[in-house]
Amino acid sequence: MCLGQCNSDSRYSSEDCMSGVIFRPFPKPKTQLEKCREWIRLCNHPHTDLSFDKTGDINPQHYREFQWGSTFEGVVLSSYYYGYLLTPLLSGYLERVVGAKCLVAVCIGLGSLVNLLTPFLTRVDRFLLVVLRVLAGTTNGMIDPAVQSLWSAWAPRSEVAYLTAVEYAGLYKF
């Protein structure tokens, strides 16, 4: 159960959260009073260089930290799956060499480290984000086959299907 939850949390944070970060909606004030409050709040901030569009709304690019084009955003979102592509095959080999427990522990640890470093290294260079996303896909692609190997070795034969179903039921949080 713990392996399934760790696997679920690691995959969810790596796969799904990036699209929410890149494509977050831009807040637009709805009423004139809200526009005034937004202007006052941002104009009183000492490090703000504001521009306004023709309707008086604050230019949406001030809400985005990174000014990436849609092509690069597509590369960022797909780079996770470039790393994920062949790693289930590699995982089977590594699981036999180093053991499933060790492989799962290392992959969850490396995947967590990659997720922790992502915000900091993205500010250094945007191409480091692509490298980190490929590494996240690589580590997460190795976890599922190794966890299945653990279930087959540890669980009673009559309960393997049930435990696998419980693991995958916790994988999707929607």
C-alpha positions in Angstrom: 0.0 0.0 0.0 2.8 2.4 0.9 4.6 1.6 -2.3 1.4 2.3 -4.3 0.9 5.6 -2.5 4.5 6.8 -3.0 4.3 5.8 -6.6 1.0 7.6 -7.0 2.3 10.8 -5.4 5.5 10.8 -7.3 3.8 10.3 -10.7 1.1 12.8 -10.0 3.5 15.6 -9.1 5.7 14.9 -12.1 3.1 14.4 -14.8 0.1 16.5 -13.9 1.3 19.5 -12.0 3.5 20.8 -14.8 0.6 21.5 -17.1 -1.1 23.4 -14.4 1.9 25.5 -13.9 2.5 26.3 -17.5 -1.1 26.9 -18.6 -2.5 28.6 -15.5 -5.2 31.1 -16.3 -4.5 34.8 -16.1 -6.7 36.5 -13.5 -8.7 39.5 -14.8 -10.5 41.9 -12.6 -14.2 41.8 -13.2 -15.4 45.1 -11.8 -14.0 48.6 -11.8 -13.6 48.4 -8.1 -11.5 45.3 -8.4 -9.4 47.0 -11.1 -8.7 49.8 -8.7 -7.8 47.5 -5.9 -5.4 45.6 -8.2 -3.8 48.8 -9.4 -3.3 50.0 -5.9 -1.8 46.7 -4.8 0.6 46.4 -7.7 1.5 50.1 -7.9 2.5 50.1 -4.2 4.9 47.2 -4.8 8.4 48.7 -5.2 9.7 46.2 -7.9 6.7 46.3 -10.3 7.0 47.6 -13.8 3.3 47.7 -15.0 1.7 48.2 -18.3 -2.0 48.3 -19.0 -4.0 47.3 -22.1 -6.6 49.5 -23.8 -9.4 48.5 -21.4 -7.4 49.4 -18.3 -6.7 45.9 -17.3 -3.2 45.0 -16.2 -1.2 43.4 -19.0 -1.4 39.6 -18.5 2.3 39.0 -19.1 2.9 40.5 -15.6 1.3 37.4 -14.2 3.7 35.0 -15.9 7.2 34.5 -14.5 8.6 32.9 -17.6 7.9 34.2 -21.1 7.9 31.0 -23.1 6.4 30.4 -26.4 3.9 27.6 -27.1 6.5 25.6 -28.9 8.8 25.5 -25.8 5.8 24.8 -23.5 5.0 21.8 -25.7 8.6 20.6 -25.5 8.5 20.9 -21.7 5.2 18.9 -21.4 6.4 16.2 -23.8 9.9 15.8 -22.4 8.5 13.8 -19.4 7.3 11.2 -21.8 10.6 11.1 -23.8 12.2 9.9 -20.6 9.3 7.6 -19.7 9.3 5.9 -23.2 11.9 3.1 -22.9 12.5 2.9 -19.1 10.0 0.1 -18.4 12.2 -2.2 -20.4 15.3 -0.9 -18.7 13.6 -1.3 -15.3 13.1 -5.1 -15.9 16.9 -5.5 -16.4 17.9 -3.2 -13.5 15.4 -5.0 -11.2 17.1 -8.3 -11.8 20.6 -6.7 -11.3 20.0 -4.5 -8.2 16.7 -5.8 -6.8 13.2 -4.3 -6.9 13.3 -2.8 -3.4 16.5 -0.9 -4.1 15.3 0.2 -7.6 12.0 1.5 -6.2 13.8 3.4 -3.4 16.3 5.0 -5.7 13.7 5.9 -8.3 11.4 7.5 -5.7 14.3 9.3 -4.1 15.7 10.6 -7.4 12.3 11.6 -8.7 11.6 13.5 -5.5 15.0 15.3 -5.7 14.3 16.2 -9.4 10.9 17.6 -8.4 12.4 19.6 -5.5 15.1 21.1 -7.8 12.8 21.9 -10.7 11.7 25.4 -9.5 15.3 26.5 -8.7 17.0 25.2 -11.8 14.3 26.5 -14.1 15.2 30.0 -13.1 18.9 29.2 -13.9 18.2 28.0 -17.5 15.0 26.9 -19.2 16.7 24.0 -20.9 17.6 22.6 -17.4 13.8 22.2 -17.0 13.7 19.9 -20.1 16.6 17.8 -18.7 14.8 17.6 -15.3 11.5 16.6 -16.9 13.3 13.8 -18.9 14.9 12.6 -15.6 11.6 12.7 -13.9 10.1 10.6 -16.7 13.0 8.2 -16.5 12.7 7.6 -12.8 8.9 7.3 -12.8 9.0 4.9 -15.8 11.1 2.5 -13.8 8.8 2.4 -10.7 5.8 0.5 -12.0 7.5 -2.6 -13.3 9.6 -2.8 -10.1 6.5 -2.5 -7.9 4.8 -5.3 -9.9 7.9 -7.4 -9.3 7.6 -6.7 -5.5 3.9 -7.7 -5.5 4.7 -11.0 -7.3 7.4 -11.8 -4.7 5.8 -10.6 -1.5 2.1 -11.0 -1.8 0.2 -14.3 -1.6 -0.8 -15.6 -5.0 -4.4 -15.3 -4.3 -4.1 -11.6 -3.4 -1.8 -10.3 -6.1 -4.7 -9.1 -8.3 -6.5 -7.5 -5.4 -3.4 -5.6 -4.2 -2.5 -4.5 -7.7 -6.0 -3.2 -8.1 -5.8 -1.3 -4.9 -2.5 0.2 -5.9 -3.8 1.4 -9.3 -7.0 2.7 -7.7 -4.9 5.1 -5.6 -2.9 6.1 -8.7 -5.5 8.4 -10.2 -6.8 11.1 -7.9 -9.6 12.4 -10.1 
